[in-house]
C-alpha cells in the first residue's frame, strides 16, 4: 500500500524527469562507448553492423516524430483521409527495401550524392545531389525539432524554444561524437524505448474501452460498456453529431489520395537518411535481411496508430464536448499553457462548443498533441504519461540524428572531399564532418523554434522533395544503363524547382499564393511530389535522347550492380 502511494505521489513531471533522464543517460553512454575514430566509422559505422541491430536502428530512424506523434494525430482528426500517410509510408518502405537498398549497397557508396556523382560521372551531378539532400534533410529535421520542443514544453513545463535547445544539445553530443557508429547503437536503444512507449498506453486504453488487449483488434470491437455498440460506430455518431465528416468516410478527391500516397511512397525510396542505413552492413544479403527486420518492427507501430487515433478522438470528444470549461481536468489546462489547445467562449455560457462550423466552434486542438495527451485523457497512471513523453523524444531524436549525419556527410564527404579539396586528410575530413553537424544542428534548431506547419505536414513536404529530386535519378541510375549525366542533372533540377515552387506558393503564399480551389489538377502540396517526379522522369529521358551516351565503363558498373553477388554467367 505504502509502495503504491509512493508511486502515485511522484507526479507526471517528476516521472518525466526520471524516465527522460534515464533514457538520455543511456543514449549518451552509448555515444561515448561507440565514438567514431575513422571516417568509415563516422559515415557507415565501419560497415560491420549486424542485420538485427541495423533493422532496429533503421526502424527507429524511419519512425520519426511524424510517425510517433503526428500520424495518429492526423488520422484522429481526418479519419479515413489520414490513412494516406499510413499507406504511403508503409508502401514506400517496401519499395525501398525491395527495389533500391540491395543495389545501392552493392554500389558501395557512403551517401546518396556520392552514388549520384559516381553513377553520373560528374561533379555537377554530385553538387546537385548535395543541394537536394540538404533541402530534403532540413525540411525533414524541422519537423523533428518541433516534436522535441512540443514534448519538452508540455512535460517538463519549459518554453518550446528552451525545449528545442535542450534537444539540440543532446543530438549534437551523440551525433558529433559517435557519427553513424554512435547513432546506430543509440537508435537500437531508441527503438526499444519508442515502441514500448507507444504500445503500453495503447494496450491499457484498448482494455479500458473494449476489453480487448490487442489495440489492432480493439478498435474494431464492441465497447466494454455492454451497449453492444461498436467503437467505430460510436465515433461516427459523435463526429456526425458535431457536424464533422463521419470518421470512416473520406473527403479527399481520389486523385489527391493517389498523389499523396505515391509521393510518400517514392519519397521514402529517395530519403537519404534511410538509404544510408543499408551501407552499414557487411554484405548485400544483410541489407535485404535488415530491411525485412525493420519492416516487421515498423509494422508494430503502424498497425497500432489507427487504433490510438480512434481511442484518443473518442475520449477527447466525450471529455470536452458541451462540458463546462470550469470542470475541465488538469491535462486540459496544462496543454492550454503551451498554446496547443485554445478555448474562446464565443457565446459566454461557460460551456465548450466543439463543432465543425468554424463560426460557432470555440475549441481549437493541435493535431500533434493527440498521442501525447491520449494517456492523460484516458486517466492512465502518471508513469505511462511520462513514458509516452520519453518515447516521443526517442522517435524525434533518432531521426534528427540520422538526418544530421546525412547533412554533415554531404558537406564533408561530397562537397569538401570530392569537389573542393580532394587532398584533404582523413583527420581533416572527420573534423569537417563534425563542424558541419554543429552548423546543421543550429539550423535545425532555428526551424524547430520557427516551424513551418505541424510536424507531419512538414515531413510530408520533405517526402515530396525527395520524390521530386532523388527517386528518378536513383531508379534510372540503377535500372537504365543508357541514362547519362545531362538527363539526370536536368531532371533533378526541374523536379526539385517545380516542387519548391508549388510548395512555397500554396503553403507559404509566395508567387501570389493561392487557395485549395487553385491547386493544379486538384492536387495538394503534399501530393505534388508525384507530379514533380513524373516531370523529372520525362525531362531526364527527353534530354538523354539528344545527348551522348554514358562512358562504357559506367554502363558496365550499372550492369554489374544488378547481378546478385556470387552469380556466374547464365548457362544453357
C-alpha positions as CSV (number, residue, x, y, z in Angstrom):
1,X,0.0,0.0,0.0
2,X,2.8,2.4,1.0
3,X,4.7,1.5,-2.1
4,X,1.7,2.3,-4.5
5,X,1.0,5.6,-2.6
6,X,4.7,6.5,-3.1
7,X,4.4,5.8,-6.9
8,X,1.2,7.8,-7.2
9,X,2.8,10.7,-5.3
10,X,5.7,11.2,-7.7
11,X,3.6,13.1,-10.3
12,X,3.8,13.3,-14.1
13,X,6.5,15.9,-14.2
14,X,8.9,14.0,-11.8
15,X,8.2,10.8,-13.7
16,X,9.1,12.5,-16.9
17,X,12.4,13.8,-15.4
18,X,13.2,10.3,-14.2
19,X,12.3,8.4,-17.4
20,X,13.8,11.1,-19.8
21,X,16.9,11.3,-17.6
22,X,17.4,7.5,-17.6
23,X,16.9,7.3,-21.4
24,X,19.2,10.3,-22.2
25,X,21.9,8.8,-19.9
26,X,21.7,5.6,-21.9
27,X,22.0,7.4,-25.2
28,X,25.0,9.5,-24.1
29,X,26.6,6.4,-22.6
30,X,26.3,4.6,-25.9
31,X,27.7,7.6,-27.8
32,X,30.8,7.6,-25.6
33,X,31.2,3.9,-25.8
34,X,30.9,3.8,-29.6
35,X,32.6,7.0,-30.6
36,X,33.9,7.1,-34.2
37,X,37.7,7.0,-34.8
38,X,37.7,7.0,-38.6
39,X,35.6,8.5,-41.4
40,X,34.3,5.0,-42.3
41,X,33.0,4.6,-38.7
42,X,31.6,8.1,-38.8
43,X,29.8,7.6,-42.1
44,X,28.8,3.9,-42.1
45,X,29.6,2.6,-38.6
46,X,32.6,0.7,-40.1
47,X,30.3,-1.3,-42.3
48,X,30.0,-4.1,-39.7
49,X,26.6,-3.7,-38.1
50,X,24.5,-6.9,-37.7
51,X,21.2,-7.2,-39.6
52,X,19.2,-7.3,-36.4
53,X,20.9,-4.1,-34.9
54,X,20.6,-2.4,-38.3
55,X,16.9,-3.4,-38.6
56,X,16.2,-1.9,-35.2
57,X,18.2,1.2,-36.0
58,X,16.5,1.6,-39.4
59,X,13.1,1.3,-37.7
60,X,14.0,4.0,-35.2
61,X,15.5,6.2,-38.0
62,X,12.3,5.7,-40.0
63,X,9.8,6.2,-37.2
64,X,10.2,9.9,-36.6
65,X,8.2,12.4,-34.6
66,X,5.8,12.3,-37.6
67,X,5.2,8.6,-37.1
68,X,5.1,8.7,-33.3
69,X,3.3,12.0,-32.6
70,X,1.7,13.2,-35.7
71,X,0.4,10.2,-37.7
72,X,-2.2,9.1,-35.2
73,X,-3.0,12.8,-34.7
74,X,-3.7,13.3,-38.4
75,X,-5.8,10.1,-38.5
76,X,-7.6,11.2,-35.4
77,X,-8.8,14.4,-37.0
78,X,-9.0,13.4,-40.6
79,X,-10.3,9.9,-40.1
80,X,-10.3,7.9,-43.3
81,X,-8.4,10.7,-45.2
82,X,-5.5,10.3,-42.7
83,X,-4.9,6.8,-44.0
84,X,-2.9,8.1,-46.9
85,X,0.0,8.6,-44.6
86,X,-0.2,5.1,-43.3
87,X,-0.4,3.6,-46.8
88,X,2.3,5.9,-48.3
89,X,4.9,5.5,-45.6
90,X,4.5,1.7,-45.3
91,X,4.3,1.1,-49.1
92,X,7.3,3.3,-49.6
93,X,9.4,1.3,-47.1
94,X,8.6,-1.9,-49.0
95,X,9.6,-0.2,-52.3
96,X,12.9,1.0,-50.8
97,X,13.7,-2.4,-49.3
98,X,13.0,-4.5,-52.4
99,X,13.8,-2.1,-55.3
100,X,16.7,0.0,-54.1
101,X,18.5,-1.0,-50.9
102,X,20.4,-4.1,-52.2
103,X,21.6,-2.4,-55.4
104,X,22.8,0.8,-53.7
105,X,24.6,-1.4,-51.1
106,X,26.3,-3.3,-53.9
107,X,27.4,0.0,-55.5
108,X,29.1,0.7,-52.1
109,X,29.0,4.4,-51.6
110,X,28.6,6.3,-48.3
111,X,25.9,8.7,-49.4
112,X,23.2,9.3,-52.0
113,X,25.1,12.3,-53.6
114,X,28.1,10.0,-53.7
115,X,26.1,7.5,-55.7
116,X,24.8,10.2,-58.0
117,X,28.2,11.8,-58.5
118,X,29.9,8.5,-59.4
119,X,27.0,6.9,-61.4
120,X,26.6,10.1,-63.5
121,X,30.4,10.6,-63.7
122,X,30.1,14.3,-62.9
123,X,30.8,16.7,-60.0
124,X,27.9,18.8,-61.2
125,X,25.6,15.9,-60.6
126,X,27.2,15.4,-57.2
127,X,26.7,19.1,-56.3
128,X,23.0,18.9,-57.4
129,X,22.7,15.8,-55.2
130,X,24.3,17.6,-52.2
131,X,21.9,20.6,-52.6
132,X,18.9,18.3,-52.9
133,X,20.0,16.2,-49.9
134,X,20.4,19.4,-47.8
135,X,16.9,20.7,-48.8
136,X,15.2,17.4,-48.1
137,X,17.0,16.8,-44.8
138,X,16.5,20.4,-43.4
139,X,12.8,20.3,-44.3
140,X,12.5,16.9,-42.5
141,X,14.6,17.8,-39.5
142,X,12.4,20.9,-38.9
143,X,9.5,18.6,-38.1
144,X,11.6,16.6,-35.7
145,X,12.8,19.6,-33.8
146,X,9.2,20.9,-33.4
147,X,8.3,17.5,-32.0
148,X,11.1,17.7,-29.4
149,X,10.1,21.3,-28.4
150,X,6.4,20.1,-28.1
151,X,7.3,17.3,-25.7
152,X,9.6,19.4,-23.5
153,X,7.2,22.3,-23.4
154,X,4.4,20.2,-22.0
155,X,6.0,17.6,-19.8
156,X,9.0,19.5,-18.4
157,X,7.0,22.7,-18.4
158,X,9.6,24.8,-20.2
159,X,9.2,27.1,-23.1
160,X,9.0,25.4,-26.5
161,X,12.2,27.3,-27.6
162,X,14.1,26.1,-24.5
163,X,12.9,22.5,-25.2
164,X,14.3,22.7,-28.8
165,X,17.6,24.0,-27.4
166,X,17.8,21.0,-24.9
167,X,17.1,18.6,-27.8
168,X,19.8,20.2,-29.9
169,X,22.4,19.8,-27.3
170,X,21.6,16.1,-26.8
171,X,21.5,15.3,-30.5
172,X,24.7,17.2,-31.1
173,X,26.5,15.3,-28.4
174,X,25.9,11.8,-29.7
175,X,25.8,12.6,-33.5
176,X,29.0,14.6,-33.4
177,X,30.9,12.3,-31.1
178,X,29.8,8.9,-32.4
179,X,28.9,9.6,-36.1
180,X,27.0,6.7,-37.7
181,X,28.5,4.2,-35.2
182,X,27.2,6.1,-32.2
183,X,23.9,6.8,-33.9
184,X,23.3,3.2,-34.9
185,X,23.6,1.8,-31.4
186,X,21.7,4.7,-29.8
187,X,18.9,4.1,-32.3
188,X,18.7,0.4,-31.2
189,X,18.0,1.7,-27.7
190,X,15.6,4.4,-29.0
191,X,13.6,1.8,-30.9
192,X,13.1,-0.2,-27.7
193,X,12.0,3.0,-25.8
194,X,9.7,4.3,-28.5
195,X,7.9,1.0,-29.3
196,X,7.3,0.3,-25.6
197,X,6.1,3.9,-25.0
198,X,3.6,3.6,-27.9
199,X,2.3,0.2,-27.1
200,X,1.8,0.3,-23.3
201,X,-0.9,3.1,-23.3
202,X,-2.5,1.6,-26.5
203,X,-2.9,-1.7,-24.7
204,X,-4.2,0.0,-21.5
205,X,-6.8,2.0,-23.3
206,X,-7.8,-0.9,-25.6
207,X,-8.6,-3.0,-22.5
208,X,-10.3,0.0,-20.8
209,X,-12.6,0.8,-23.8
210,X,-13.2,-2.6,-25.4
211,X,-11.9,-5.3,-23.0
212,X,-9.5,-6.4,-25.8
213,X,-5.8,-6.2,-25.0
214,X,-4.8,-6.1,-28.7
215,X,-5.3,-2.5,-29.9
216,X,-5.4,-3.6,-33.6
217,X,-8.4,-5.7,-32.8
218,X,-9.8,-3.4,-30.1
219,X,-10.6,-0.5,-32.4
220,X,-12.9,-2.8,-34.5
221,X,-14.6,-4.3,-31.4
222,X,-17.7,-3.6,-29.4
223,X,-17.4,-1.2,-26.4
224,X,-16.9,-2.8,-23.0
225,X,-19.9,-0.9,-21.5
226,X,-22.3,-3.6,-22.5
227,X,-24.2,-1.4,-25.0
228,X,-23.4,-3.7,-27.9
229,X,-22.2,-0.6,-29.9
230,X,-19.0,-0.9,-32.0
231,X,-16.3,1.7,-31.1
232,X,-16.1,3.0,-34.7
233,X,-19.9,3.3,-35.0
234,X,-19.9,5.3,-31.8
235,X,-17.2,7.6,-33.1
236,X,-19.0,8.0,-36.5
237,X,-22.1,9.1,-34.4
238,X,-20.1,11.5,-32.2
239,X,-18.4,13.1,-35.3
240,X,-21.7,13.4,-37.2
241,X,-23.5,15.0,-34.2
242,X,-20.8,17.7,-34.1
243,X,-21.1,18.4,-37.9
244,X,-17.8,16.7,-38.8
245,X,-17.5,14.2,-41.7
246,X,-18.2,10.7,-40.4
247,X,-14.9,9.3,-39.2
248,X,-14.9,6.3,-41.6
249,X,-15.8,8.5,-44.6
250,X,-13.3,10.3,-46.8
251,X,-13.5,13.8,-48.1
252,X,-10.3,14.0,-50.3
253,X,-10.6,13.5,-54.1
254,X,-9.4,10.2,-55.5
255,X,-6.6,11.9,-57.5
256,X,-5.3,13.7,-54.4
257,X,-5.3,10.5,-52.3
258,X,-3.4,8.7,-55.1
259,X,-0.9,11.6,-55.5
260,X,-0.2,11.9,-51.8
261,X,0.2,8.2,-51.3
262,X,2.5,7.8,-54.3
263,X,4.6,10.9,-53.3
264,X,5.1,9.5,-49.8
265,X,6.0,6.1,-51.2
266,X,8.6,7.2,-53.8
267,X,9.7,9.9,-51.4
268,X,10.6,7.2,-48.9
269,X,12.6,5.4,-51.5
270,X,14.6,8.6,-52.1
271,X,15.2,9.6,-48.5
272,X,18.9,9.9,-48.0
273,X,19.0,9.2,-44.2
274,X,17.2,5.8,-44.6
275,X,19.2,4.7,-47.7
276,X,22.5,5.3,-45.9
277,X,21.5,2.8,-43.2
278,X,21.9,0.0,-45.8
279,X,25.6,0.9,-46.2
280,X,26.3,0.0,-42.6
281,X,26.1,-3.8,-43.0
282,X,28.7,-6.2,-44.3
283,X,27.0,-7.8,-47.2
284,X,24.2,-7.2,-49.8
285,X,22.4,-10.2,-48.2
286,X,22.5,-8.4,-44.8
287,X,21.0,-5.3,-46.4
288,X,18.0,-7.3,-47.5
289,X,17.7,-9.1,-44.1
290,X,17.9,-5.8,-42.1
291,X,15.2,-4.3,-44.4
292,X,12.9,-7.2,-43.7
293,X,13.5,-7.0,-39.9
294,X,12.9,-3.2,-39.9
295,X,9.6,-3.7,-41.8
296,X,8.3,-6.1,-39.1
297,X,9.4,-3.7,-36.4
298,X,7.8,-0.7,-38.1
299,X,4.5,-2.6,-38.7
300,X,4.0,-3.0,-34.9
301,X,3.6,0.8,-34.5
302,X,2.0,1.5,-37.9
303,X,-0.9,-1.0,-37.3
304,X,-1.4,0.4,-33.8
305,X,-1.6,4.1,-34.9
306,X,-5.2,3.9,-36.3
307,X,-6.4,2.3,-33.0
308,X,-4.6,5.0,-30.9
309,X,-6.2,7.7,-33.2
310,X,-9.7,6.3,-32.6
311,X,-9.2,5.9,-28.8
312,X,-7.9,9.4,-28.5
313,X,-10.6,11.0,-30.7
314,X,-13.5,9.3,-28.9
315,X,-12.1,10.1,-25.4
316,X,-11.4,13.7,-26.3
317,X,-14.9,14.4,-27.8
318,X,-16.6,12.8,-24.7
319,X,-14.3,14.8,-22.3
320,X,-14.8,18.2,-23.8
321,X,-17.9,18.5,-26.0
322,X,-20.6,20.6,-24.4
323,X,-18.9,20.3,-21.0
324,X,-18.3,23.2,-18.6
325,X,-14.8,24.8,-19.1
326,X,-14.5,25.2,-15.3
327,X,-14.8,21.4,-14.9
328,X,-12.0,20.6,-17.4
329,X,-9.3,18.2,-16.0
330,X,-5.8,19.3,-15.2
331,X,-4.3,18.0,-18.5
332,X,-6.6,20.4,-20.5
333,X,-5.3,23.4,-18.6
334,X,-1.6,22.2,-18.9
335,X,-1.9,21.9,-22.7
336,X,-3.6,25.3,-22.8
337,X,-0.5,26.9,-21.4
338,X,1.5,25.5,-24.4
339,X,-0.9,27.2,-26.8
340,X,-1.7,23.9,-28.5
341,X,-5.3,23.9,-27.1
342,X,-7.2,27.2,-27.3
343,X,-10.7,27.8,-26.0
344,X,-12.6,31.0,-26.8
345,X,-16.0,31.3,-25.1
346,X,-17.9,33.0,-28.0
347,X,-21.4,32.8,-26.5
348,X,-20.3,33.4,-22.9
349,X,-22.2,30.3,-21.5
350,X,-19.0,28.7,-20.0
351,X,-19.6,25.5,-22.0
352,X,-17.2,24.3,-24.7
353,X,-18.9,24.2,-28.1
354,X,-16.7,21.8,-30.1
355,X,-18.3,21.7,-33.6
356,X,-17.3,21.6,-37.3
357,X,-18.8,25.0,-38.0
358,X,-15.9,27.5,-37.7
359,X,-18.2,30.4,-36.7
360,X,-19.6,28.6,-33.7
361,X,-16.6,26.4,-32.8
362,X,-14.9,27.5,-29.5
363,X,-12.1,24.9,-29.3
364,X,-9.0,24.5,-31.4
365,X,-6.9,21.4,-30.8
366,X,-3.5,20.9,-32.5
367,X,-3.2,17.6,-34.3
368,X,0.2,17.0,-32.7
369,X,-1.0,16.7,-29.1
370,X,-3.3,13.7,-29.6
371,X,-0.8,10.9,-28.9
372,X,0.9,12.8,-26.1
373,X,-2.4,13.8,-24.4
374,X,-4.1,10.4,-25.1
375,X,-2.9,8.7,-21.8
376,X,-3.9,11.8,-19.8
377,X,-7.3,12.0,-21.3
378,X,-7.8,8.2,-20.5
379,X,-6.7,8.9,-16.9
380,X,-3.8,6.4,-17.1
381,X,-1.1,6.3,-14.4
382,X,1.5,9.1,-14.3
383,X,4.4,6.8,-15.2
384,X,2.6,5.8,-18.5
385,X,2.1,9.5,-19.4
386,X,5.8,10.2,-18.8
387,X,6.8,7.0,-20.8
388,X,5.0,8.5,-23.8
389,X,7.0,11.7,-23.5
390,X,10.3,9.7,-23.4
391,X,9.1,7.6,-26.4
392,X,8.2,10.8,-28.4
393,X,11.7,12.2,-27.7
394,X,13.3,8.9,-28.7
395,X,11.4,9.0,-32.0
396,X,12.3,12.6,-32.8
397,X,15.9,12.4,-31.7
398,X,16.7,9.2,-33.5
399,X,15.5,10.6,-36.9
400,X,17.1,14.0,-36.2
401,X,20.4,12.3,-35.6
402,X,20.2,10.3,-38.8
403,X,19.3,13.5,-40.8
404,X,22.2,15.5,-39.2
405,X,24.6,12.8,-40.3
406,X,23.3,13.0,-43.9
407,X,23.8,16.8,-43.8
408,X,27.3,16.6,-42.3
409,X,28.5,13.8,-44.6
410,X,27.0,15.6,-47.7
411,X,29.1,18.6,-46.8
412,X,32.3,16.9,-45.6
413,X,32.5,13.9,-48.0
414,X,30.7,15.0,-51.1
415,X,31.3,18.7,-51.1
416,X,34.7,19.2,-49.4
417,X,36.5,15.8,-50.1
418,X,35.1,15.1,-53.6
419,X,34.8,18.6,-55.1
420,X,36.6,21.4,-53.1
421,X,39.7,19.7,-51.6
422,X,40.3,16.1,-52.8
423,X,43.7,16.1,-51.0
424,X,42.1,16.6,-47.5
425,X,43.4,14.1,-44.9
426,X,41.1,11.6,-43.2
427,X,41.5,13.6,-39.9
428,X,40.6,16.8,-41.7
429,X,37.6,15.2,-43.2
430,X,36.4,14.0,-39.8
431,X,36.8,17.5,-38.3
432,X,34.9,18.9,-41.3
433,X,32.1,16.4,-40.8
434,X,31.8,17.2,-37.1
435,X,31.8,21.0,-37.8
436,X,29.1,20.5,-40.4
437,X,27.0,18.6,-37.9
438,X,27.3,21.5,-35.4
439,X,26.1,24.0,-38.0
440,X,23.3,21.7,-39.1
441,X,22.1,21.3,-35.5
442,X,21.9,25.1,-35.2
443,X,19.9,25.5,-38.4
444,X,17.6,22.6,-37.4
445,X,17.1,24.3,-34.0
446,X,16.1,27.6,-35.8
447,X,13.5,25.6,-37.8
448,X,12.3,24.0,-34.6
449,X,11.7,27.4,-33.0
450,X,10.1,28.8,-36.1
451,X,8.3,25.8,-37.5
452,X,6.6,25.8,-41.0
453,X,3.4,24.0,-40.1
454,X,2.7,21.0,-37.9
455,X,5.1,18.0,-37.8
456,X,3.5,15.6,-40.2
457,X,2.7,18.3,-42.9
458,X,6.3,19.5,-42.8
459,X,7.6,15.9,-43.0
460,X,5.2,15.1,-45.9
461,X,6.7,18.0,-47.8
462,X,10.2,16.6,-47.3
463,X,8.9,13.3,-48.9
464,X,7.6,15.3,-51.8
465,X,11.0,16.9,-52.3
466,X,12.8,13.6,-52.1
467,X,10.3,12.1,-54.7
468,X,10.8,15.1,-57.0
469,X,14.6,15.0,-56.9
470,X,16.2,11.7,-55.9
471,X,13.9,8.9,-56.8
472,X,14.0,9.2,-60.7
473,X,17.8,9.7,-60.6
474,X,18.3,6.6,-58.4
475,X,15.9,4.4,-60.3
476,X,17.2,5.3,-63.7
477,X,20.8,5.1,-62.4
478,X,20.3,1.5,-61.2
479,X,17.9,0.1,-63.9
480,X,18.8,2.1,-67.1
481,X,22.4,1.9,-68.1
482,X,22.0,4.4,-71.0
483,X,20.9,7.2,-68.6
484,X,23.5,10.0,-68.8
485,X,24.6,12.9,-66.7
486,X,22.9,15.6,-68.8
487,X,19.5,13.9,-68.4
488,X,19.8,13.1,-64.7
489,X,21.0,16.6,-63.8
490,X,18.3,18.4,-65.8
491,X,15.6,16.1,-64.3
492,X,16.7,16.7,-60.7
493,X,16.9,20.4,-61.2
494,X,13.5,20.7,-62.9
495,X,11.9,18.2,-60.3
496,X,13.1,20.0,-57.2
497,X,12.4,23.5,-58.5
498,X,8.9,22.7,-59.5
499,X,8.2,21.1,-56.1
500,X,9.7,24.1,-54.3
501,X,7.7,26.5,-56.4
502,X,4.4,24.7,-55.7
503,X,5.1,24.2,-52.0
504,X,6.1,27.8,-51.4
505,X,3.1,29.1,-53.5
506,X,0.4,27.1,-51.7
507,X,1.9,26.6,-48.3
508,X,3.6,30.0,-47.7
509,X,1.7,32.2,-50.0
510,X,4.7,33.2,-52.2
511,X,4.3,33.9,-56.0
512,X,0.8,35.3,-55.5
513,X,-0.3,32.5,-53.2
514,X,-3.5,30.5,-53.9
515,X,-6.3,28.6,-52.2
516,X,-7.4,25.0,-52.4
517,X,-9.5,25.9,-55.4
518,X,-6.4,26.9,-57.3
519,X,-4.5,23.6,-56.8
520,X,-3.2,22.2,-60.1
521,X,-5.2,19.1,-61.1
522,X,-6.8,19.3,-57.6
523,X,-3.6,18.0,-56.1
524,X,-2.5,19.3,-52.6
525,X,1.1,20.5,-51.9
526,X,1.7,17.2,-50.0
527,X,0.8,15.2,-53.2
528,X,2.6,17.4,-55.7
529,X,5.8,15.4,-55.3
530,X,4.1,12.8,-57.7
531,X,3.7,15.4,-60.4
532,X,7.2,16.8,-59.9
533,X,8.6,13.2,-60.0
534,X,6.8,12.5,-63.4
535,X,8.2,15.8,-64.7
536,X,11.7,14.7,-63.6
537,X,11.4,11.3,-65.4
538,X,10.1,13.0,-68.6
539,X,12.8,15.7,-68.7
540,X,15.6,13.1,-67.9
541,X,14.6,10.8,-70.7
542,X,14.0,13.5,-73.3
543,X,17.3,15.2,-72.6
544,X,19.1,11.9,-72.6
545,X,17.8,11.1,-76.1
546,X,19.6,14.2,-77.5
547,X,22.9,14.0,-75.6
548,X,25.9,11.5,-75.7
549,X,25.6,8.0,-74.1
550,X,27.5,7.5,-70.8
551,X,31.0,6.0,-71.0
552,X,31.3,2.2,-71.5
553,X,32.9,1.8,-68.0
554,X,29.8,3.4,-66.3
555,X,27.5,1.2,-68.3
556,X,29.4,-1.9,-67.2
557,X,29.2,-0.8,-63.5
558,X,25.4,-0.5,-63.9
559,X,25.3,-4.0,-65.4
560,X,27.3,-5.3,-62.6
561,X,25.3,-3.9,-59.7
562,X,22.2,-5.7,-60.9
563,X,23.9,-9.2,-60.9
564,X,23.4,-10.9,-57.5
565,X,26.7,-11.5,-55.6
566,X,28.3,-14.8,-56.5
567,X,26.1,-15.3,-59.6
568,X,28.0,-16.5,-62.6
569,X,27.1,-16.3,-66.3
570,X,23.8,-17.9,-67.3
571,X,24.4,-21.3,-68.9
572,X,22.4,-23.4,-71.3
